[in-house]
Amino acid sequence: SGVTLTIQAGTIIKGITGLAPGAVASVIVERGATIIANGTAQNPIIWTACTDDVSDPFDLTSSDRGLWGSLIIL
């Protein structure tokens, strides 16, 4: 409670999935907390998997699903 998570435009957030059985990368903002995430078209905030090479648009395919869980705001 009372904590603010600020994510700057252009930030790349990479989550690691599979550290435990069924575990997926997620960010959870609990009640009383705040998230400020203002990306732009030129500098988007990218939420992706740790295995994603964001400089290579072909390293992941549409079959690479479940590599990122979610952003959960309570």
ChimeraX attribute file (.defattr): number of C-alpha atoms within 10 A of each C-alpha:
attribute: neighborCount
match mode: 1-to-1
recipient: residues
	/A:1	9
	/A:2	8
	/A:3	12
	/A:4	12
	/A:5	11
	/A:6	11
	/A:7	15
	/A:8	15
	/A:9	16
	/A:10	15
	/A:11	15
	/A:12	16
	/A:13	13
	/A:14	17
	/A:15	20
	/A:16	16
	/A:17	19
	/A:18	12
	/A:19	9
	/A:20	7
	/A:21	7
	/A:22	7
	/A:23	14
	/A:24	17
	/A:25	20
	/A:26	17
	/A:27	13
	/A:28	12
	/A:29	17
	/A:30	14
	/A:31	11
	/A:32	10
	/A:33	14
	/A:34	15
	/A:35	14
	/A:36	10
	/A:37	14
	/A:38	14
	/A:39	15
	/A:40	11
	/A:41	8
	/A:42	8
	/A:43	13
	/A:44	15
	/A:45	18
	/A:46	14
	/A:47	17
	/A:48	18
	/A:49	23
	/A:50	15
	/A:51	13
	/A:52	15
	/A:53	12
	/A:54	14
	/A:55	7
	/A:56	8
	/A:57	9
	/A:58	9
	/A:59	11
	/A:60	14
	/A:61	8
	/A:62	5
	/A:63	6
	/A:64	9
	/A:65	10
	/A:66	13
	/A:67	20
	/A:68	19
	/A:69	18
	/A:70	14
	/A:71	12
	/A:72	10
	/A:73	12
	/A:74	9
